């Protein structure tokens, strides 16, 4: 069994940064050594002096478009981009074609990933107004959760039957993750926009159509249902200051029944960016005001928001360049989310330790992922080695998404991903991929 020793690294783990060495044996972390300790022999030695070693990031919300929408993206291309960005595990959404609404279709996606994914993977089963019988069959051991769209979005899997929602929250055997926007509010706002602007309104109407009111109404409904039924609820991509009152930070994450996520677009952009970014930053829920972004950052640092994800949702350039109503919502971010968060750390918005907590540790705790998300002996060696002082500009030639673009193209970052280990395998090394080994299906201790 091959042994690899990473020496002199600045290890970021469980709230601390310390210089030390890590022994990888096969798929696992076999030893953690503080500076000055006697080191074991190894087949390969990597001198990481001056570099930072982090657990692999876990992205709990991506849309890799496979199957059925593979002109936009597929599991191979997007998992490759994820690994290059330091994301070693992902959880993919069910609004593919066909929608993932049966256990059979769910297992077909796992089979695709087993053959194509360079990162570790899990998939949500989708909920609809008519598939409760399939949802209740979900295995908590090897499926991350159930996804409910409480507002229409790409793929139109809207669940708007109140009785069905009650039954889903009462009977789901696994965590429920929700897209929380109130459909009636969105429809009313859309009609107002059409009356004012016709069929081609400016992009600045997006946060007025997908409004604060629409978000709060659905989020508060989801929280009320979870409290009523004792459901394990995770609310995805929060965007508003008002919603922050729905969450608490007075219990440890492992004991929370209701948890919260924020995505990098809502931490990076504000509604002022619609003027020059246009439809490139059109996503659901919408990017909102600077005041809302400030509230999201505060809630993240105060632990009301538990995880940072991407909602990576690629579309082709041609699709995005349409007029407001014709342009689909979503943007690709999985290759750049960890460097972007570390850039915010460089600017003083968040500590490196907190970035690791929100992107590595907390997704593992929240979903109860087995033996991942931390640098611990006996855990899978999902590791990322980073140079935090290497300035580079995001250029089109370096973008690995199948769609070929990024909303932060042209931005200068300073966190360069140098090496990425997935299950002990050096999958990414200074821009070169070794694709001989694929990622694994995530398992959950539930």
N, C-alpha and C positions, 0 to 999 in steps of 0.2 A: 504493500500500500504506500503510495507516494506521500512524502511528508514535505510540506513547505513552511518555512519559517520567515515571518515578516518581522524585521528587527527595527528598533529605534523609532517606532511610530508614535505619534501623538494620538493616543487612543481616546476617543470620545464615547463615553458609555455611562449610563445610569447617573447622569448629573455631574460627572467628573471628566477632567482631561488629565491624563497622565502619560508619561513616556514609558513605553514598554514594548514587548514582543508577543506575537501570537503564533502558535503552532497549529497548522492545519494538517490533519491526517485523514485522507480520504475525503468524505463529504463534511466532516465535522471539525469544530474547534477542539483541539486536543489539549491545549495548554495556554495559559495567559501568564506572562512573566513581567514583573516590574523591572525597572531599570536597575542593573547591577546584579540581577539574579543569574545563576548559571543556566545557560541555554542548552537545549537538547540538540542532537545532531539532526540534520534534515537533508533531503535530496536537493531541494532548491532553497536558496536564501535570497530574500528581497530586502535590501537596505532602504528603509523608508524614512531616513533621517530628514527632519524638517517637514514631513508630510503628515496629514491627518487621516486616521483610520476610523471609519464609521461602520455601524451595521448597515446592511442594505436597506434602502427605503422601501416602504410598503404602501402602494397606492390603492386605496379602497374604492376608487371610482374611475374607471376608464371605459371608453367605447372603442374597441379595436375593430369593429365593423365586420367581423367574420363569424358566421357566413352571411352571404347575400348582398353585402355592400362593399365588396373588396376592391372596387375601383377607387374608393376613398382611402382604405387602409386594410391591413389584415394582421392576423396574430403574429406572423413571422416579422413583418416590417416594424410593427409598433413595439413588440417585445424587444426587438433589437435596439430600437431607439431608446426604450426604457432602460435597458442595461447600460447603454452608453452614457445615460444620465444618472446612473447610480441607483435606479429603481430595480430591485431584484425580485419583487413579488407584486402582482397586480390582481385586482378583482374586477371582472368585466360585466357590463350591463346587458340586459336581455332584449333591448330594442334592436335586434338584428333581424334579418329576413331568412326564414320565418322568425317571428317573435318567440323567445324561449319560454314557452308557456306550459310545456309538458316535461316530465322526467326524461322521456326518450330524447327530446330535442336538447335538453340540458346535457345529457351524457354524450351526445354527438359533438357538442362544443368542447367538452373535456377531451374527447378523442382527437379533435383537430389540434388542440393545444399541446397534447402529449407528443405529437409529431412535429410541431412547428415552433413552439415557444422557447425562446432562450431564457426567459425568466420563469419563476414559479408562478402558479396561476390558480385562480378560483373564479367561479361564475355564479351570479345571482340567477335564481329562477324568477321569472316575471309573474306578477299578479295581473289578472284581468277581472272583468265583471262576471266571468263564467268559469274560472278554472280553480276554484277553491279545493276541489278534490285532488288536483295535482299538487297544489301548494302544501297540503298537509302530509304528503308523502315524502317531503324533503328530508334528507338525512343530515342531522346537525353535525355529524362527524366530518363530512367531506364536502359540504356546500356552505359558502360564506353567509348567505342570507336570502331573503325575499325582497324584491324591489317593487315598490308601489309608486306609480306616477299619479300624484294627486293634482295634476295639472298636465295638459297635453304638451308634448315636446316632440323632438325628432323620433319618428316611429309610431307616434300616437297610440300609446298603450294606456290611455286614461282610465282610471278606476273612479267612477263618479256615482256609483250606487251606494247609498248610505248604509243599507243593510249588509251589502257585501263587505264594505270597509269594517263594520262591526265584527263580522264573522272572521275576517282575516286577522284582525288584531286579537280576537279571542282565541283563535285556533292555530296560528302559525307556530310550528315547532322550532323555528330559528329566528334570529334577529330580523326585524323588518327595517329596511332602509327606504326612506321616502324622498321623492322629489315633491316639495311642498309649495304649490302655487294654486290659488283658487281659480278654477276655470271660468266661473260666471263673471268674476271681476275682470279677468283678462278679456273675455268676449265683449263686455260692456266698454272697456277702455279702447279696444280695437275699433269698435263702431264709432266712438267719439273721434278717434284719430282719422278714420276714413272720411267722416263728415267734415273734418277740418282741412285735411290735406289731400284727399282722394286716395288713389291706389299707390302713390309713390311718396310717402311721408319721409322726412329726414330721419337719419338713424337716432337722433336725439330723442325720438319718441319712445324708444325701446324701454327705458326704465319707467316711463309713464304708463305704458301698456302692461308690462310685467312689473307692476308697481309694488311699493312697500305694503300697501293694503292687501294685495293678492298674496304676497308671501306670508304676512303675519296671520291672515285668516286661515290659511291651510296649515301652517306650522302649529298654531294654537289648537286647531282641530286634532292634528295628529297627536300632540302631547296629551290632550284630554282623553282621547281614545286609549292611549298607552297607559295612562294613569287608571282609567276605569278597569282595564282588563289585565293590568300587571305585565304588559307586553314589553319585551326588550326592543327599544326603538332607537334608531340612529337617523338623525335628520341631516340630509346631504346639502352641500353647497349653500350655506346660509349667506345672506347678503345685506341684511338690514340691522340698524341699531335697535329697532323696536323688538325684533325677535330675541335679542339677547336676554330679555327679562324672563324668557321661558326656561332658562337653563341655570343650573347651580354649580357651585364649585366647593361645596361643603362636605363632600364625601369622596373617598378615593375612587379613581376611575374604575377599578375592578368591581366596585359596588354600585356603580351608577346603572340605573335602568333606562335612562334617557340620555343619549349622548349627541354630540354636535360636531359637524365638519365644516371647514371653510376651504375653498379652493383658491389656488394661486392667482387666477385672473382677478378675483375680487379683493385680493390683498395688494395687487400690483397696479391695477387700473382704477380710474374713476370715470364718472359720466363726462368729464371734460375731454377725455380721450376719444370719444366718438367723433369729435370734429376732425381729427386727422387719421384715426384708425378705421373709422366707418364700420362696415359689416365684418371686418376681421375680428372685432371683439364682441360681435353679437353672440350672446349665449343666454341660456335659460337656466336659472333666473338671471336677470340682467345685471350687468355692472351698474352700480348706483353711485351715490354722491360721495364726496370726500368725507363728509361727516359719518356716513355709513361705514366707509373703509376704516376710519379711525376707531369706530366702535368695534369692528371685527378684530382689529389688532389688539385692542384693550382686552376683549373677551378671550382671545387666544392666549395672551400673556397671563391673564387671571384664571385660566383653566376652566372657563365656562365652555369654550370651544376646545375640543379634545384632539382633533387630528387635522392635518393639512393634506389635501389631495389635489388632483388636477382637474377632474371631469374632462380628461383628454378626449376630445370629440372632433376628429378631423373631417374636413370636407375639401373637395378640390378647389383650387383657386377660381376656376370658372364658376362653380356653384356659389362661392362666397361673393363674387363680384356682381351678383344680381342686385336688383332693387330691394328695398327693405322687406317687403312681404315675401318676395321670392327667394331671398337669401336664407339658407338654413342656419340654425343656431349651433354654435360649438366652435371650439378652437383646439389645436394640438399643443400640448404643454409637457408631456411626460419626459421628454429628453432634457428639459431645461428647468424642471421644478426644483430639484435639489440645488443646482447652482444658483438659481434665482433667489431661493430662500437664504442661501449662504451669502449672497450679495447683500440682502437686507440685514443680515447679521453684521457684515462688514461696515454697514452704514449705521449700526447701533440700534436697529429696531428690535432685535431679538438675539439672544446668545446662541452660540453654536450648540451648547448643551440642550437648549430648549428646542432648537431645530430637530435635533436627533430624537428628543422626547416625542415631539408631535408627528414626526414622519416615520419613525422606526419603532420605538418602544410602544407608543400608545395604540397604533393600529393592531399590534400583536396582542396587547392586553384587551382591547375593546372587542375584538373578534375571537379572542381566546385561541390564537394561532399556536400550533404546537412547535416549540423549539426554534422560533425565529424572532427577529426584531431586537435582539440583544447580543452583545459579545459576551458569551458565557461558555464555559467548558461543557461539552456535550451538545451544544446547539449547532444547527447547520451553519457552515461557514459561508454566510452571505455577507460579504465585506466589500467596502468601497474605500480605495486609497485616493486622496485628494490633495492637490497642490492649491492652497488657498491664496497664493500670491502670484498668479499667472494671468495677466490681463489678456483678454481676447474679445473680439467682436463676433457676434453671431452672424454668420454669413450663410447664404443660401446653399453653397456647396457643402457645408458641414451639417445641414439638416437631414436627418435620417427618416423622418416621417414619409410615408408614401405620397402624401399630398404635397410635400416639397416646400412648405412655408411655415413660418412661425410668427405669431403676433408680436414677439419681442425681437424679431430680426433687426439687426443694426444696433442693438444694445450691447454695451461692454460689461462683461462679467469678469470675476477674478477667481472663481472656483473651478479648477480644471480637473475633471475626472480622469485619473490616470489608469487605474486598474480596478476591475470589478470581478469578484469571485461569486459564483452562484453554486451553492452546494459544494464548495471546496474547489470548484473548477474555475480556472482563470479564463473566463469567457471573453473579457474585454481587456486589452493591454495596449495602451498608448495608441488608440485608434484602430487596432487590429483585433478582429474577432476570431475566437476558436469555437466553432459551432458544432463540435463533435458530440457534445453532451447537451441535452435539452433540460429545461426546468422541470420541476415536480409539481404535482397537485398538492395544494395546501391542505393540511389536516387541522382539525379544531378540537380542543379539549373541552367538550361540552357534555 
